């Protein structure tokens, strides 16, 4: 414990007496738990999975997420995340034309700000850092292997019903359990079905052994971290080496018209990937061929229409992150926006106090809704910019094909914004 009475220097705030139950221990749920803890609320997490597993592949956190991470225990968490993350300050991002393989432009990577760093690394490894911080450093209870049967609320409280039949009550329940969240029905009053976005992603993460055995691919692993993208008609292929070239990762976004199944993730087939890129730069096929097929996944990109609200009728159940607003990978902002949600709701609950939870939850939605909608759009605009590239225009100005780095997204301080806008938003809600 530090001088201010909290673990590892987490800023202490007076206890609010507000009990928060969070459903889901992904980045959104864990982030919301940290922020609720920072703001003085009592918080617990319920998670369906029985144990922490380091699943997945690459995940991105922009500087607007780094700003949040940096405030956790005086930068200790960002120090733990940095060695697990790609460092492209020397290499940048090489953008290739899909058929010739020529590098159209090298997009420079800005230096990492200490106070607002960005991170790209293995989802499971970075998740373990945050999970262990919540559980061990902060001592926030995480109840694993607890599946949610139902959500409920009245004027004074809300809660969850576990599959065991046990009822857990709270002042507010934050549902951060993904696009299949049962809380969506509690909020909307009806079942909304997911749709296919028209695209899926083949994705893989694997060690560099076979890459090193081939002189033509070894160059990607022998020179530190690298990032290359091949942009083509209605597809794009992104390939990274990470942790000084020891790990390899690629994602290929491709058209997909299959019906939505119970599972949106399928074992991938290398033969299908190779068929899709047979007319592309041979280097793409060369990289794909080094991938162990058991490490390949075909992940359907699910689309949902923007929800009319994230808040239940009584104002005591809130959808957060993917359960409220799924993002396309081309936004590179899905997990970051979930973190921003957690910061905002924690601030709003503290500002409103225990007697005003419903109005605080609605103020949070009002503060966040339009920003999230605008950031969501960038996933589609970036994908369309790449998939419908006018190569004649790119020849005249290669910069138009660069991955967008928008200041209005990256420079945003969600904690400062929530603090500054809360009072005016509440006035607008209570006077209408």
N, C-alpha and C positions, 0 to 999 in steps of 0.2 A: 504494500500500500504506500502511496505517496503522501506528501504533506497535506494535500487537499482531500485525503480520505477516500480516494478512488484508485482502482488498479491502473498502474502504468500511466498516470497523468491524465486520464480522461476527465475533462472539465466537469466539476460537480455543480449540479443545479438542485434547488430545493425539491423535495418530493412533491409530486402533484396529487398523489392518491388515485390517479387514473390507472385502472387495470386494463392492459392491452393483451389480447390473445392474437397471435400471428399463426396462420396456417400456411405451412410451406417453409422449408429451410434452404431454398435456393438463394441466389444473390439478393433478390428483392426482399425476401423475408428476413434474411440475416441482416441486411442493411437497415431495414426498418427497425429491427430489434436493437441494433446498436444506437440508432438515432433516438428511439424512444427512451432507451437507458440514459443517453446523454441529456435528454430534456427532463429527466426526473420521473418518468412513468415506470410503473411495475409491469414487466413484460415477460411472457412465456411463449415458446414456439411449439407447435405440434406438427409433426412430419410423418407422412405415411411410410416412407422407406425405413427398413429396419436397421440399416447401418449406412455410414458414409462410404460411398464408392467414388473413386476418382475416374469418372466417366467423361466421354466427349472428346472434343479436340479444341481448336482455337477459339478464343473469345476476345473481344476488344472492349476496352474501357477508355473513353476519351478523357481529355483534361478536365471536363466538367465532372467526371467521376473521380479522377485523381484528386481533385480539390476536396471531395468528400472523404476519401480514404486518408488523405494527409491529416485531417483533423482528428483522426482516431488515435488516441494515445501519443500525441506529439510526433507523428510521422513514423512510428514504429512499424505500422502495418505496410506502409509503402516500401519501407526498407526490406521487409520480408518478401514482398511481391516482385521487386525489381530483378533479383537474380533469376526468377522463373520466367521473365518476360523478354521478348525480342528487343534487340537494340539495333536500330536501323540508322543511327545518326551518321555513320560512315557510308552505308550502302544505299539508303533511300529506297525508292520503289521504282523498279524498271517496268514500264508498260510496253508490251510487245504487240505488233500487228499479228493477228491469229495465224495467217497463212505463211507469211515470209519469215516470221520470227524476229524481224528487225525491231530494235528498241526505238520506239517512237519518241519517248521522253523518259528521263530519270527525274522522278518527283522527289525533291529533297525532303528529308525528315527534319523538322525543327528540333532544336535542343529541348530536352525535357525540363520543364519548370519544376523546381523543388516543391512549390506549393500546389501545383496543378499538373502532375505528371500524367502520361498516358501509358496504358499497359496492354500488351497483346501476348497471351500465353495460353497454356493448356487449361481449359475450363476446370478440370478436376483438381489440378495442382493449386490454382489460385483460389478455388472454392474452399479447399482444405485450410488455407491460410485464414480465410474469413471465418469459417466454421469453428476452428480451434480458438480463434480470438474471442468469439462470442461465448463459447462454452467454457473455456479454461481461464482466459484472462478476465473476462467480465462476469463470469459465473451466471449467465442467463440460462435458465432451464430450457433444454431442448428435449422434448419428449418424442423419441423415435418410435416407429412401428405403431402409430396411432392414426388409423384411417378415419376420415370424417364421413359420417352418415348424413348429417344435416346441419343447417344453420337456423338460428331462431333469434328473434328480438322482440322487445316491447318498448314502452316509453322510457323505462328505467335501466334496462340492460340488454345485452345481446349474448350470444354464446354459440357453442358447437355441441353436437351430439356425436359421440364416438361410436364406432361399430359395436363396441362392448355395451352400449346403452348409456354409458356415463355422460352426464351433462356438465359442461364446463362453462361458467359464466364470466362475463367481463363487462367493462364499460363500453368497449368497442372491439370488434373482431376485424382484423385485417386479413383478407384472403389473398395470399400470394402463392397460390398453388397451380398456376399455369392456365392454359387456354381451356382445359377441361374442368375448371373449378366448379364445384357444385354451388358455390356462392353466387355464380352468375344468375342462376334461377331465382335465388332469394332476392337479388337486386332488381332483376328485370321483371320477374313475375311470369316468365315463360322460358322455354328451352330454346336457345338459339344454336343452330347447327353451323359447324365450320364448313368453309368452302375451300376448294383448291385455289391457290393463287395462280395456277397455270404453270408453276415451276417447282422443281425439286433440286436438291443439292447432293451430289456425290461428294463424300468427304472422308478423309483418312488422315491418321497420325501414326507414324511408324519410325523406327530407328534407322540410322543412316547406312547400315552395313552394305546393302546392295548398291546404294548410290555411290559409295566409296569405291566399290569394285569396278565401276565403269568410269574411265577417264573423262568421258563427256559429261557425266553428271556429278563427278567428284568435286568439280569446281564450286558447286553450290554448297558443299559441306566443309571445304578446306579453308574458307575465307571468312569465318565468323557467320553472323546472322545475315540472311538474304531475304528479299521479297520480290517476286516477279509475277506479273499478271499478263495473260494473253486475252485480248478482247476480240470477240468475233460475233457473227450474226446470231442473235438470240441466245448467246452463251458467253460465259466468261470463266476463265481458269486462273485461280490464284494459288501460288506455290510459295511456301516459306520454309526456310531452315532456321532453327531456333536453338538456344542454349549453346552458342558457339558452333552451330552446325551439327550437333549430335542428334537432334530430332528433326523430322521432316513432316510437313503438313500441307495438304492441298484440298481445295474445294472447287467443284465445278458446278456452276448453276446451269440447269438445262430445262427445256420445256417438259411439262409433265401434265398429262390429261387423264390420268387414272382416277377412278372414284376414290373418295376418302374412305379409308378402312379404319378398323378399330385401332390399328397401329399405323403411325405415320412414318415409322422408321423401318427400313427393310435391309437385309444384307445386300450389299452391292455386288455387281458382277463386273469384273475387269473387262470382259469381252464387250459389254454394252458401252462402257466408257470409251474403249478404243474405237468402237464403231462410230461413236458420236464425234470423235476428234480425228477421224482418219484423214481428213483433208487439211488438218491444221499443221503448224510447225512440228516436224518430227520430234523435237525436244519434248513436247507435251506427252506424246506416247511413250517416249523413253522414260520420263519421270513416273508416269502411271504404271509402267511395266515393273518398276522396282517395288511396287506396293504389295505387301502381303494381302491376299484377297480377304482373309478373315478380319483385316483392319478396315475394310471398306464398308461404308454405310450409304444407303440412298434415303435421304431425309426429305419428306414432303413439306414444302413451305405452305403452311396453312394460312388462309386469309379469313378475317372476320370483319364485317361491316363495323364502322365506328359505333360504339355503344352510346345510347342517348344519355346514360348516366353510369357512374361507378358506385353510386351510393344507394343503399336500401331505403325503403319508404320511411322508416323511423330514424334513419341517419346513424345507425350504430353498426352497420356492416359495410366495409369498404373494399372494393377490388383494387389490387395494386399490381403493377408490372404486367406480365403477359396475361394475367386473368382479366385485366382491364383493356390492355392495348398491345396486342402482339405486333412485333416489328419484323420487317424483312432484313436479312443479314447485310444487304447492301447499305443499310443505314448505319451499321456499326454502332448503334445507339440503344439497342433493346435493353441490355442489362443496365446500362448507364441511366436510362430514363426510369427504370425500376428503382435504382438507388435514389434518384432525385425525388421520386414519390415518397420514399421513406423519410427523407429529410423534411419534406414539406408537411406531411401529416404529423410528424412528431412536434414540429414547431407550432402548428395550428392547435394541437391538443393542449400544449402548455399555455399558449396565449389565451385560450378560451376557458381553461380550468374544468374541473370535474363536473360542474353544474351545466356546462354548455357544450357537451361532447357533440351532439348532433349538428349544431351550427358550425362547430370547428371542422367537422368532417366535410360538410358542404362547402365551407370556405376553402379547404384544401382542394376540392375538386375544381372550384372556380379558378383558383390560382394556377392549377396545373393543366387544365383541359386543353386550352388553345395551343399552348407551347407543345404539348405532346402531339397534338394533331399535326402541327407544322413539321415537327421532327420526323414523324411517321412518314410523311410525304417524301422525304429525301430518299427513303429506301426505294421507292418506285422511280423517282427521277434519275437517281444514279444508275439503277439497273437499265432503264430505258436509254439513257445517254450512251452507255456502253454497248447495249445490244442493237442499237440502231445507229451506230457510228457512221458519220459521213466522212470517209477517209480522205476525200479531196480537201475538205475543210480542215481536217486534222493536219494535213501536210502544210497548209498555210499557217496554222496556229496550233502546234502540238499541245499547248497548255489546256485546251478545251476538253481533253480526255483525262485529265488528272482527277484523282479521287478528291471530291470536295472537302475542304477543311473550312467550315463556316464559323466565323468568329461569334455569331449570335448563338451558336450551339455551344462551342467550346469555352467561351469566356463567361458563361452564365454561372452565377453563384446562387444556387437554389435556396440555401439557408438565408442569405441576405435578402433575397427576393421575398421569401415567405414572411420574414420579420417586417419588412417595409410595407407590404401590401395587405397584411392581415386585417388591420382595423378598417380600412376603406372597403374591403370585400365584405366584411361582416355587416358594415353599415348598409351596403347595397342589398344584401340578402334580407336584412331585417326590416328595411323600409319598403321593400317591394311587395 
